[in-house]
Amino acid sequence: MRAAIIQMNTAWHDPETNLSRADELVAEAASRDADVAVLPEMCTSGFSMDLEMAAEPLDGLSAKGLAAIAHRHGINLIAGLSLREQGDELGRNCALVYDRHGTQLAEYTKCHPFSPSGENIRYSAGSEPVVFSLEGAATSVFICYDLRFPELMRSVAESVQVMYVIANWPAGRARHWHTLLTARAIENQCFVLGVNRTGSDGNGIDYDGGSLAVGPTGMVLLRAGSAESVEIVEFDPKETDQARQEFPALKDRHF
């Protein structure tokens, strides 16, 4: 499996610009033979609580644009969007997954809205994780603040080989980001790939990338810098199964 971790400098409340830039970055990922390209949380709007400016319906510009990007470049795509259907009071912070034809494979709603920013007031919480097959690998995806709640990720651990975490994780808490991603990989004995944005948002919050790919034994496979970039990490999802056979810790859980 070749995954492209895309650290994008998301433009604030500007889906057209973000879709255009995403198209360029995903094109680079495809040219480098990536099987899947992964974009950050709310990649077409920034992490915004302004639903009027950020949220779109599932059949809106951003979702259609991302599906078209996946199809155009023949690559699986994971991306975060702010969604709200007509008539809904609250939005949903979602991760959408598309196959190489641009067909939607999965949709996940963030289970832990970030209350310090008021996200829990503007966005409804998801009710459960999702598991799907991506290039034959059992996979799940989570969003940013979810990373701080190990019980959520543990709930699907024995069903997956790979977990993706898409985020807008501020630079001021970068140490937490790297530590928690590594911990989730070790305790769940699977690959964990965290994809973060770069730049500054409309609230003046800075992001320094630092995307990370960690293997099932805790080995760091890739650690990105602070710049906008496309980073390729290659791994074999079957190593998850091997790691669990060699050290079957998950079988000893009591709770």
C-alpha positions as CSV (number, residue, x, y, z in Angstrom):
1,M,0.0,0.0,0.0
2,R,1.3,3.4,-1.0
3,A,-0.4,6.2,0.9
4,A,0.0,9.9,0.0
5,I,-0.2,12.1,3.1
6,I,-1.2,15.5,1.8
7,Q,-0.4,18.5,4.1
8,M,-2.5,21.2,2.6
9,N,-2.6,24.9,3.5
10,T,-6.3,25.3,3.5
11,A,-7.8,28.6,2.3
12,W,-10.4,30.0,4.7
13,H,-14.0,29.7,3.5
14,D,-12.8,29.2,-0.1
15,P,-13.9,25.8,-1.5
16,E,-13.1,26.7,-5.1
17,T,-9.5,27.5,-4.3
18,N,-9.1,24.5,-2.0
19,L,-10.5,22.1,-4.6
20,S,-8.2,23.5,-7.2
21,R,-5.2,23.1,-4.9
22,A,-6.3,19.6,-3.8
23,D,-6.5,18.6,-7.5
24,E,-2.9,19.6,-8.0
25,L,-1.7,17.8,-4.9
26,V,-3.7,14.6,-5.6
27,A,-2.4,14.7,-9.2
28,E,1.2,14.7,-7.7
29,A,0.2,11.8,-5.5
30,A,-1.1,9.8,-8.4
31,S,2.0,10.5,-10.5
32,R,4.0,9.0,-7.7
33,D,1.9,5.8,-7.8
34,A,0.0,6.3,-4.6
35,D,-2.9,4.0,-4.0
36,V,-4.7,6.4,-1.7
37,A,-4.4,10.2,-1.1
38,V,-5.4,11.6,2.2
39,L,-6.5,15.3,2.8
40,P,-7.0,17.0,6.1
41,E,-10.1,17.7,8.2
42,M,-12.5,20.2,6.6
43,C,-10.1,20.5,3.7
44,T,-12.3,22.8,1.6
45,S,-13.3,25.3,4.3
46,G,-10.9,25.2,7.2
47,F,-12.0,24.3,10.7
48,S,-14.8,26.8,10.8
49,M,-17.8,27.1,13.2
50,D,-19.6,29.3,10.7
51,L,-22.0,26.9,9.1
52,E,-23.3,29.4,6.6
53,M,-19.8,29.9,5.2
54,A,-18.3,26.4,5.6
55,A,-21.0,23.7,5.5
56,E,-22.4,22.2,2.3
57,P,-24.8,19.4,1.4
58,L,-23.4,16.0,0.5
59,D,-24.4,16.7,-3.2
60,G,-22.7,20.1,-3.0
61,L,-19.6,21.6,-4.7
62,S,-17.0,20.1,-2.4
63,A,-18.2,16.5,-2.3
64,K,-18.8,16.5,-6.1
65,G,-15.4,18.1,-6.6
66,L,-13.6,15.5,-4.5
67,A,-15.3,12.6,-6.2
68,A,-14.3,14.1,-9.6
69,I,-10.7,14.4,-8.4
70,A,-10.6,10.8,-7.3
71,H,-12.0,9.7,-10.6
72,R,-9.8,12.0,-12.7
73,H,-6.6,10.7,-11.2
74,G,-7.7,7.1,-10.6
75,I,-6.9,7.1,-7.0
76,N,-8.6,6.3,-3.7
77,L,-9.3,9.5,-1.7
78,I,-10.0,10.3,1.9
79,A,-11.0,13.9,2.7
80,G,-12.7,15.9,5.5
81,L,-15.7,18.2,4.8
82,S,-18.1,20.3,6.8
83,L,-21.6,19.1,5.8
84,R,-25.1,20.2,6.5
85,E,-28.2,19.2,4.6
86,Q,-31.0,21.6,3.9
87,G,-33.3,22.0,6.9
88,D,-30.8,20.8,9.4
89,E,-29.9,23.1,12.3
90,L,-26.5,21.5,13.0
91,G,-23.7,20.5,10.7
92,R,-21.6,17.3,10.6
93,N,-17.8,17.2,10.6
94,C,-17.2,14.3,8.2
95,A,-14.6,12.2,6.5
96,L,-15.6,10.9,3.0
97,V,-13.9,8.0,1.3
98,Y,-13.9,7.6,-2.5
99,D,-12.6,4.8,-4.6
100,R,-10.6,5.1,-7.8
101,H,-13.8,5.7,-9.8
102,G,-15.0,8.5,-7.6
103,T,-17.7,6.4,-6.0
104,Q,-18.2,7.0,-2.3
105,L,-17.1,4.0,-0.2
106,A,-17.7,5.4,3.3
107,E,-18.8,8.3,5.4
108,Y,-17.7,8.9,8.9
109,T,-19.1,11.7,11.3
110,K,-16.7,12.9,14.0
111,C,-17.8,11.3,17.2
112,H,-16.1,13.9,19.5
113,P,-16.8,17.5,18.5
114,F,-14.1,19.8,20.0
115,S,-16.0,21.6,22.7
116,P,-13.3,24.2,23.5
117,S,-14.0,25.8,20.1
118,G,-17.8,25.4,20.4
119,E,-17.8,22.6,17.7
120,N,-20.2,20.6,19.9
121,I,-22.7,23.5,19.6
122,R,-22.5,23.8,15.9
123,Y,-21.9,20.2,14.8
124,S,-23.7,17.0,15.9
125,A,-21.6,14.1,17.1
126,G,-21.4,10.9,15.2
127,S,-22.7,7.7,16.9
128,E,-20.1,5.1,15.8
129,P,-16.9,4.4,13.9
130,V,-16.9,3.0,10.4
131,V,-14.9,0.1,8.9
132,F,-14.4,-0.3,5.2
133,S,-12.1,-2.1,2.7
134,L,-9.5,0.0,0.9
135,E,-7.4,-1.8,-1.6
136,G,-8.1,-5.0,0.3
137,A,-7.0,-3.5,3.7
138,A,-9.5,-3.3,6.5
139,T,-9.6,0.4,7.3
140,S,-11.1,3.0,9.6
141,V,-10.9,6.8,9.7
142,F,-11.2,9.2,12.6
143,I,-11.1,13.0,12.9
144,C,-8.8,15.2,15.0
145,Y,-10.1,15.4,18.6
146,D,-11.2,11.7,18.3
147,L,-7.5,10.9,18.8
148,R,-7.8,11.8,22.5
149,F,-10.4,9.1,23.1
150,P,-8.7,5.7,22.9
151,E,-11.9,3.7,23.6
152,L,-13.3,4.9,20.2
153,M,-10.4,3.6,18.2
154,R,-10.0,0.5,20.4
155,S,-13.6,-0.4,19.6
156,V,-12.6,-1.3,16.0
157,A,-9.0,-2.3,16.6
158,E,-9.5,-6.0,16.0
159,S,-11.5,-5.3,12.8
160,V,-8.9,-3.1,11.1
161,Q,-5.4,-3.1,9.8
162,V,-5.1,0.6,9.2
163,M,-6.4,3.7,10.9
164,Y,-6.3,7.2,9.3
165,V,-6.7,10.3,11.4
166,I,-7.4,13.5,9.5
167,A,-7.0,16.7,11.5
168,N,-6.6,20.5,11.9
169,W,-4.3,20.0,14.9
170,P,-2.8,23.3,16.2
171,A,1.0,23.8,16.3
172,G,0.8,24.6,20.1
173,R,-0.3,21.0,20.8
174,A,2.0,19.3,18.3
175,R,3.7,17.2,21.0
176,H,0.3,15.7,21.9
177,W,-0.4,14.9,18.3
178,H,2.8,12.9,17.8
179,T,2.5,11.1,21.2
180,L,-1.1,10.1,20.8
181,L,-0.7,8.9,17.2
182,T,2.2,6.7,18.3
183,A,0.2,5.4,21.4
184,R,-2.8,4.5,19.3
185,A,-0.6,2.5,16.9
186,I,1.1,0.6,19.7
187,E,-2.0,-0.1,21.8
188,N,-4.1,-1.2,18.8
189,Q,-1.2,-2.9,17.0
190,C,-2.0,-1.5,13.6
191,F,-0.9,1.2,11.2
192,V,-2.0,4.7,12.2
193,L,-1.5,7.5,9.7
194,G,-2.2,11.1,10.9
195,V,-2.7,13.8,8.3
196,N,-2.6,17.4,9.4
197,R,-2.9,20.8,7.7
198,T,-0.4,23.6,7.5
199,G,-0.6,27.4,7.5
200,S,-2.9,29.7,9.5
201,D,-6.7,29.8,9.5
202,G,-9.2,32.6,9.7
203,N,-9.1,32.5,13.5
204,G,-5.4,33.1,13.6
205,I,-4.6,29.6,14.6
206,D,-1.3,28.2,13.3
207,Y,-0.8,24.7,12.1
208,D,2.6,23.1,11.4
209,G,1.8,19.9,9.7
210,G,3.9,17.2,11.4
211,S,1.8,14.4,9.8
212,L,2.9,11.0,11.1
213,A,2.8,7.4,9.9
214,V,3.4,4.8,12.6
215,G,3.6,1.0,12.3
216,P,1.9,-1.6,14.5
217,T,5.0,-2.0,16.7
218,G,5.3,1.8,17.2
219,M,8.0,2.4,14.6
220,V,7.7,5.8,13.0
221,L,7.6,5.3,9.2
222,L,7.3,8.9,8.2
223,R,7.3,12.2,9.9
224,A,6.5,15.2,7.8
225,G,7.8,18.8,8.2
226,S,5.8,22.0,8.5
227,A,5.4,22.9,4.8
228,E,2.6,22.1,2.4
229,S,3.7,18.8,0.8
230,V,2.8,15.4,-0.5
231,E,4.5,12.7,1.5
232,I,4.5,9.0,0.4
233,V,4.6,6.2,2.9
234,E,4.7,2.6,1.7
235,F,3.6,-0.2,4.0
236,D,2.1,-3.7,4.0
237,P,-1.2,-3.9,6.0
238,K,-0.6,-7.6,6.6
239,E,2.1,-6.6,9.0
240,T,-0.7,-5.7,11.4
241,D,-1.8,-9.4,11.4
242,Q,1.8,-10.5,11.8
243,A,2.4,-8.1,14.8
244,R,-0.7,-9.4,16.5
245,Q,0.3,-13.0,16.0
246,E,3.8,-12.4,17.4
247,F,2.5,-10.4,20.4
248,P,-1.2,-11.2,20.9
249,A,-1.9,-8.4,23.5
250,L,-5.4,-7.7,22.2
251,K,-6.5,-11.2,23.1
252,D,-5.8,-10.4,26.8
253,R,-8.2,-7.5,27.1
254,H,-10.6,-7.8,30.0
255,F,-12.6,-4.6,29.6
